Amino acid sequence: MQGTRLDIARIQAARRVIDPIFLDTPLYRCEALEPGLGCAVSVKLETANPVRSFKGRGTELVASLLAGNGSRAVVCASAGNLGQALAWSARGRRLDVTVVASRSAPAVKLDRIRALGATLELVDGDHELARDRAAAIARHDGIRLLEDSLDIETCEGAATIGLELVDALPSFDAVLIALGGGALATGVGHVLKARAPEVEVICVQPLGAPAMTRSWHERRVITTDSTDTIADGVAGRRPIPAVLDDLLLIADDAVLVREASITTGMRMLLHHAGLVVEPSAALGVAAILEDRDRFAGRHVVTIVCGSNVDLDAYHRWIGATVPVRAGERAS
Amino acid sequence: MQGTRLDIARIQAARRVIDPIFLDTPLYRCEALEPGLGCAVSVKLETANPVRSFKGRGTELVASLLAGNGSRAVVCASAGNLGQALAWSARGRRLDVTVVASRSAPAVKLDRIRALGATLELVDGDHELARDRAAAIARHDGIRLLEDSLDIETCEGAATIGLELVDALPSFDAVLIALGGGALATGVGHVLKARAPEVEVICVQPLGAPAMTRSWHERRVITTDSTDTIADGVAGRRPIPAVLDDLLLIADDAVLVREASITTGMRMLLHHAGLVVEPSAALGVAAILEDRDRFAGRHVVTIVCGSNVDLDAYHRWIGATVPVRAGERAS
């Protein structure tokens, strides 16, 4: 694949740096999902690791490089998963991590960032304000700012998922990828277009956070004033130009889905695959639900990219209620 | 490890026969579980595959052998997971599968057995009556009877989990293994005792289905008249003598746990690891909960052996209620 910022040789080399605990994740057919979706569905499961998302692939690269450079500190903005993964990768490498997040991020993500030893700073505002604050900290303290999707290591880490997909048999007709900042989509998409160009690369974003999808369709950066989605992991407003440029080269399509489709997708993944997922991880199933004809009879892979979700909200979204009883939360 | 029916060379050879989709499953620390348990905990996750349990490892061996012999049919009794896995492995190998199960087995397991093309016969009684009926069918029809835990392939398949555990770093202090018929325990235990004898092998069974554990402690087969546990996957009453003989050689201990500990274990695996599991897969966590002092400060692996659970019962057990709304179940 020519023209993007990614390179297959570097992605292959990344596999040798990333802790194997994040690599070679399960990829399997979920036939119980298929009657409800009208197509063959395989999941690429990125949740069965210590940080419950794919982000460790990228943070392993970043932390390894920083440690090799003799760096001592790094700061990032995070919706929650990047910060958790960076804290995990930095621990043991003598790197101090500061994570800036929105006060409205899921408590489970914030709790894990703290538990992994990072300094957590909360901002009263959304992810874009957290990005601004992280940049200010980096300038003030003179430390490295890790920018998700802009920094190539975050894309290369995600791209190792693409290598695992193209090495799998049987091959697939389409891959559905959650679209937020774009690291996952451009990384996986680059490998697919380079190695299996016949596979359709479809990015999926919530209607309530459509900035990158609109930008892709109009081929120029379009920002929005606000977001309104439960899919906290992909709720950006200001696409990064260099990432959009890559996305324009590798994506075959970018689609928007309704919140109701996301919650139905979450419920289907629980009922028919036994998987608890965060909203961003249900975007692929949501896209199938909204356009069954497009996928009918085809074999589709959806990347289940994270499972860090507050359970009270989760049960509310999928239609269950959980009574909190004394003593239960402590366990 | 001398004296058991298992053999390391055969177990290594088994890895070359089993579909890789069942092998090299995730093994990772779940630090979020640890404050509640007082020890380091890693999970070996056997649910991220097309049949959502470890049983595919054994049925791949069985189906491959039968297909190689020119066999056309096989019958087994199953609490649900073996039958589902056998149906999966037989499909595409031109083998007709009949599964005999208790009418009280979880609907999700029975539905998947049917969906995978097996003939399902239900008996009014428990798993031991299903075993009797399966044997009668085998005699009458002159076809192969697959007996879980007695037939060595079921133990060898499970034992490949043991190879993956001993190859992992860092090593562990103890492994907690759900004990039912005994294939999982004797298989994994054999490899651990042969390759990492310092690791404690602890079998865990419900107080409501204690036959094999009592047999292990008294060193002779003890049967019970009934079972009373939600852990349907391990609810046997009649231990198999040859399996008990192996278990006596490889297990360091066998413990019984209360139902309340199993449900707390299920709830903790959901809340702190994001994992929906069937009751049998929570036995290890239940064992830690019941004897924290024993495990304090040690590194324990628990094998999460299956996730096929009826969600209504699951939510009832963990303390959530799920309102059924029109149209939702169809999805």
Chai-1 contact restraints between the chains, C-beta under 6 A:
chainA,res_idxA,chainB,res_idxB,connection_type,confidence,min_distance_angstrom,max_distance_angstrom,comment,restraint_id
A,I21,B,Y28,contact,1.0,0.0,6.0,A-B,restraint_1
A,P26,B,A48,contact,1.0,0.0,6.0,A-B,restraint_2
A,Y28,B,I21,contact,1.0,0.0,6.0,A-B,restraint_3
A,Y28,B,N49,contact,1.0,0.0,6.0,A-B,restraint_4
A,Y28,B,P50,contact,1.0,0.0,6.0,A-B,restraint_5
A,R29,B,P50,contact,1.0,0.0,6.0,A-B,restraint_6
A,G36,B,S331,contact,1.0,0.0,6.0,A-B,restraint_7
A,L45,B,A48,contact,1.0,0.0,6.0,A-B,restraint_8
A,A48,B,P26,contact,1.0,0.0,6.0,A-B,restraint_9
A,A48,B,L45,contact,1.0,0.0,6.0,A-B,restraint_10
A,A48,B,A48,contact,1.0,0.0,6.0,A-B,restraint_11
A,N49,B,Y28,contact,1.0,0.0,6.0,A-B,restraint_12
A,P50,B,Y28,contact,1.0,0.0,6.0,A-B,restraint_13
A,P50,B,R29,contact,1.0,0.0,6.0,A-B,restraint_14
A,R52,B,G274,contact,1.0,0.0,6.0,A-B,restraint_15
A,T264,B,S331,contact,1.0,0.0,6.0,A-B,restraint_16
A,M268,B,S331,contact,1.0,0.0,6.0,A-B,restraint_17
A,G274,B,R52,contact,1.0,0.0,6.0,A-B,restraint_18
A,G274,B,V276,contact,1.0,0.0,6.0,A-B,restraint_19
A,G274,B,S307,contact,1.0,0.0,6.0,A-B,restraint_20
A,V276,B,G274,contact,1.0,0.0,6.0,A-B,restraint_21
A,V276,B,V276,contact,1.0,0.0,6.0,A-B,restraint_22
A,S307,B,G274,contact,1.0,0.0,6.0,A-B,restraint_23
A,H315,B,A320,contact,1.0,0.0,6.0,A-B,restraint_24
A,A320,B,H315,contact,1.0,0.0,6.0,A-B,restraint_25
A,A320,B,A320,contact,1.0,0.0,6.0,A-B,restraint_26
A,A320,B,V322,contact,1.0,0.0,6.0,A-B,restraint_27
A,T321,B,T321,contact,1.0,0.0,6.0,A-B,restraint_28
A,V322,B,A320,contact,1.0,0.0,6.0,A-B,restraint_29
A,S331,B,G36,contact,1.0,0.0,6.0,A-B,restraint_30
A,S331,B,T264,contact,1.0,0.0,6.0,A-B,restraint_31
A,S331,B,M268,contact,1.0,0.0,6.0,A-B,restraint_32
